[in-house]
Amino acid sequence: MSAITFGTSGWRGIIAEDFTFTGVRAVSQAIGEYVRSQDPGAGGRGVVIGYDTRFLSEAFGAQVARVLAAQGVKALLCERDTPTPAVAYEILRRRAAGGVIVTGSHNPPEYNGIKFSAAWGGPALPEATQKIQERANAILLGPRVAEVPSGEAEARGLIERINPRDAYLERLRSLVSLEMIREARLKVVIDPLYGSAQGYLDTILRDAGCDVHVLHNWRDPHFGGRSPEPAEDHLEELAFHVVETSAHLGLATDGDADRFGLVDADGTFLEPNYFLGLLLRHLVQTRGWTGGAGRSVATSHLLDAVARRLGIPIYETPVGFKFIAELIAKDAIVLGGEESAGLSVTGHVPEKDGILACLLAAELV
């Protein structure tokens, strides 16, 4: 396998060629060493481990858990595939030492990857990922990494099976005006693109009285033969069903549910950059929220124009949501967004949340 390299969203590679169990063990060992170096009590606080619906993701997640257990770091292993923002919320809710998400996100089916989230709930900053990367590559050159068998680790309390779904859904309900959605009696079509958002977005909207039709709500590691990316050319079926059923809105999320895609009532795909401007105006003028707005350098300056009109500051960050996440964690901004359909809001996790984005779109409509 090639050297382990962390990009703006973690380490990714082609399964069995670049992304292997050997590499996962090395990265897991490096993460365990890193969290223990940051906090002597990290072992007891534990690390949340989530994974998406890709090929072997649950097996890779279990591998991470066994390696962490061998280091005395409690592994809080999700029972089923879990959205990245749900893992982020669970880190904060449990005050865990960090989180690992096994996911290839929006990439083609043959890819998988690992994201490491810090104890503050956001993606680890470059200083941390650089240390993990260097240590993991050094470990690759040494003997096989130690691990504890799953059954033994669970018996010793080193692996705990968790389900973050209910707590995360409750958090979303507190951020969105479900009463406004209920009064509108919306009809929506949802496409999780075979990903981890299954049973999340549709559940909340049904509870809010929406007429909900769901596409691709089963596991397919091949994602229908293409990337689980909610881009315009991947949402033709969603657009067709929105028009065919006379729905008000089409909502989509990517493989690990940290990105969103929106289709209007006439089947038109709504550019994510446009939605950021609409949502900022809604949050400030309709909701009355106060604070600035943040965007990555590659994101449309439309957000700047809306911020100027609203009389609020705008912050520009390098590419990578981790930098916007810092602003959210500091409560400096009402809304933070990036060019690749990622956003989060004040008071929520400092991580992209495609499910929240879709709920806010329904509220705005």
SULJODA-V322432 format. One record per helix or strand. SS is the DSSP state (~ for helix, > for strand). FROM is the first residue (numbers start at 1). TO is the last residue. If there is no record, write none. Layout:
SS_FROM_TO, SS_FROM_TO
This chain:
>_6_7, >_10_15, >_19_19, ~_21_38, ~_42_45, >_47_51, ~_57_70, >_75_78, ~_84_94, >_98_102, >_111_117, >_123_123, ~_126_140, ~_150_155, >_159_162, ~_165_175, ~_178_184, >_187_191, ~_201_207, >_211_215, ~_223_225, ~_232_234, ~_236_244, >_249_253, >_260_263, >_269_270, ~_272_286, >_292_296, ~_302_310, >_314_317, ~_321_329, >_333_338, >_342_345, ~_354_364
